[in-house]
Amino acid sequence: MEVKRRAVKNLVTKLSSVSEQTRTEAICELRLISKNDSDSRPLIADAGAVPYLSESLYSSNKLSQENATAALHNLSISHKDLLMSTRGLLDALSHALRNPSSPSVAQCAAGTIFSLLTVESYRSIIGHKRDILFGLIDIIKNPNSDSRTVKDALKALFGIALYPMNRAHIIELGAVPPLFSLLCNDGRAGILEDVTAVIAQIAGCEESWEAFRKISGVGVLVDMLDSSTGSSNRTKENAISALLNLVQCGGEETVNSIRGIVLGAVDGIIEVAENGTDKGRSKAMALLKILDVSSCTFQEEHMDYLSNHSS
């Protein structure tokens, strides 16, 4: 271990070199070590590498920016507190998101942000960084963003939206249209599940109804519940969660406005109520209750199901 410690310290010392080539070579080596040897991550952190790696995210050298971002992503697995306490780190990550020299830079920056967001107390802090939100939204807006980058951006937005006070902020910055655009136009594996997870979270605020109404979002979510769309079970449960959050936050006016649309998907809602996960079944039943489904006319088996599962 002492040999590793000396080797890491030597590399970190090179990060302050006046030679760009020396700095770049050290960053590349630290990236490889942090990836392949988890035991070396504490050594890298303790040697003071994080501020230098953070500063390197502003580098115009593609190799330096790529490897510094990847190294920080690796370190974020076990050193979240250290990264968050590093002055200017979030600003550096937002710069990498919005000015990536390659797709891998944006992906690693988004992945690092998501890693930090697993700590509940950091969600409010990161959610107040407008440039980070803009960067994540720009990724999902861009049709040329690759799947892994989009997925990491969606996961980061989901983590930010877990803090209730961030949801209106995400809506205000224009996330709703590109999220629903992805939902309608992107068939890449796993994307629909991640998109609906984000939509379900941001639906949990008063501002969501107006934003969803402007783009006919309720109709899109209802379509996800139609068996002909081939939506996965997770996508259907997320769509139900979004509709439930929408009506719970919007109140009676919202319920009355969307009841007719949502009742068109009652078969899909009841399917989840019967066969979904525990959480999915609970939310499906709550949505049916709020919509007062039992007062409407349905096939006999639906009425039997509802009467047998009423509280």
N, C-alpha and C positions, 0 to 999 in steps of 0.2 A: 504493500500500500504506500509506503514511503517513496518508492520509486515512481509510482503513479503521481503522487503528490508533487514531486519535484518536476516531473515532466509537464504536468498541467500548469504549474506556476511559471515555468519557463515560457510556455505558449501564451499565457495571459500577459506576461511581461512584454511579449512581442506585439501585443495589441496596441501599445502606446508608441510603437516605432514610427519614425518619420517616413519610413519606406512603405509605400502602399502595397508593394508586392509582399513584403514581410508580414504586414497586417493581414492581408488576404490569405496567405498560406496558413497563418495561425488560426484564423477563423474557420477555414476549411477543415483543419485538423481537429479543432474543438467540436465542430459539428459532428464529425465521424465518431469521436470518442463519446460524446453525449448520446449518440444514437446507439452505439454498439455496446457500451459499458455503463450500465445504470449506476454502478458503484462509483463511477468517476464524476457523476453529476454533482454530488455535494462538494467534491474537491474543486470543480470548476466554479461553482457558486461562491465557495469560501475564498477562492483566490481573487475574487473581485472582477470576474469576467462580464457580469451582466451590464454594467454601465457602458462598457466598450461595445458590446454586442448591440445594445440599444442604439447607440450613436451610429453604428454601422448601417442601420436601416435607412439612413439618409444618403448612403453612399451611391454615387452614380456608377460604381463598379458593379456590374450584374452579379458576378461571382461572390463578391463580398455581401451584397444585400441578400442573395439567396441563402447563403450558408449561415449568415447571422440570424436570419429569421427562423431557419430550421433549428438552429442551436437553441434559440430562445423557446421554441415550441417544445423541444425535448426537455429543457430545464423546467418548463412550466408544469410538467407532470408531478414533480416533487418539491418545487420551490416557488409556489404561488405567492407566498407572503413576501419573499425577497423581491420577486419581480414587481409586485404592486408597490413596494416601498422604494423602488428605484425611480428617482426623479426623472420625469419626462418619458417614461416607458410607454404610457398609453398614447401620448402624442406621437411617438416614434412608430407604434403599431398602426395608428390611423394613417400616418404618412405612407407606410408600406401597403396598406389596403388601397389607398387612392392613387399611389404612384408606384405600382409594382413593376420591376424590370422583367418579370416573367410570371406565368400563372402560379408557379410554385410559391412565389413570395406572397401573393394574395392569399393562397390557401393556408400557408403556415401562419400568417398573421391572423386570419380568421380562426384557425384552430387554436392558437395561443389565447385569443380572447375568449373563446368558448371554454377552454381549460380554466382560465381565471374565474369565469362565471359560475363554475361549480361551487365556489365559495359564496354562500348566500349574502354575506355582508358586502361583497364587491359589486353586486348587481346594480345598486343605486348609483355607485360611483361611475361605473362604466356607462350606464344608461344616460348619464348627463354629459357624456362626451359626444357632441353633435357630429364631429368629423368621423368618429367611429361608426355611428349609425348611418351617416351618409355613405361611407365606404362600403358597408355591408349591403345597403340598399342598391348602390351602384352595381355591385356584383350580380345581384339577382335580376337587375334590369338588363344587363348586358347579355345579348343572345350568344355571344362568343365565349362567355365564361364556361369553363369545363365543369363537368358534373361534380367532381370532388370539391372544387372551390365553392360551387353553389351550395352543396350540402353543408360544408363547414360554415358558410355565411348564414344559412338558415338555422343551423344549430346555435350559432352565436346570437342571432335575433331571438330565438326561443329562450335562451338563457337570460337575455335582457328583459324579455317580456314576462318572465316569472316574477319580477318585481312589479306589483300592480301599478305603482306610480309611473312606470316607464311606458305603459301601453299607449296612453294618449300622446306621448311624445313621439313614439314610433309612427303613429297614425299621422300626426301633424307634419312629420318630415316626408310623407308621401309613400309609405311602404305598401299601403293596401292595393293600389292598382297593379304594381308589378307582382305582388304575391298572387293575386287572382289571375294575372296573365300567365304566370307559371302553371297555375292549377289547370288552366284551360288549354294551354299550348305545349306543355312539356311532358313528354311521355317517358323520360329517363327513369331508370330503376331507382326506387327509393325517394325520388324527388317529391312525388305527390304526398307521400306520408309525412315528410318533413315540412312541406308547405302547409298542409292542413293543421299540423301541430302548432305552427306559428300563428296561423289564423285563429285557431281556437283560443290561444292565449290572449291575443290582442282584442278579441271579441269581448273580453271581460272588462270593459270600461264604457262609460256613457257615450263617449265620442264615436264608438264603433258603428252604431246604427246608421248615422248619417253617411259615414265613409262607405259602408257596405251598400247602402241604398243607392248611392250615386253610380255604382258599377254593377248593379243587379247581383250583388254577391250572394244573397240568399238563394236565388235561383241556381247559381253555380254549386253551392253546397248541397242543395236538394238533388241536383243531378248526380252528385257523388254517391248518393244513397240508392240510385237506380241500379238494379242488378245488371242491366245491359251495358253499363259503363265498365264493368269488370274491376271496380275499385276493390282494394284489399280490405280486410276486416279492420285493420288499423286506420286506414283512410276514412272508412265509414264512421268509426267511433270518434275520430277527430272532428269530422263534419258535424256529428250530433253534439259534441262538446261545444263547438263553435256556436251552433244554433241555440243551445241551452244558455251559454254565457250571454249571447246577444239579447235574448228575451228577458233574462234575469236582470240585466243591467238597463235595458230599455224600458221595462215596465209594461203596463197594460196597453199603452199606445202601440208599442212595437209588436206585442203579441197580436193585437187586432190587425195590424198591417200585414203581417207575414203568415197568419194562420192558414189562409187559403192556399198559399204557395207550399208551405211545409206539409200540409195534409196530403198533398199530392205524393209525398214520399213516405206515407204512413207504413206501407209494407216494409220498406227498408228499415224504418225506425223499430218496428215490431220485431223484425228479424234480429236486430242487434239486442233488443230487450230479451229475446229468447235465447240467443246463442252467443252473445258477446262475452267479453271478459267481465269480471265482477264490476269493475268501474264503468265499463261500457253499458252494461245492463242497467245499472243504477241511473246513469245519465239519460239513457233512452226512456226509462220509465218516468223520470222527472220531467222530460220534455213533453211526453204524451200527457202528463197530468196538467202541466201549465197550459197546453193547447186545448185542454178539455175535450180530448178525443172521444170520451165515452158519451158525450152529448150529440155526437155526429152519427151519421148512418154508415155502417161498415158491414162487411161480410160477417156472417155469424161467428166464424172462428175467431175473428178479431175481438168481437164483443165478449166471447167466452174467455179469451186470454186476459183481457183487461179486467173483467170482473173477478177472475181468479187471482189476480195479482194486485188488486187495489189495497191500499193501506187502511 
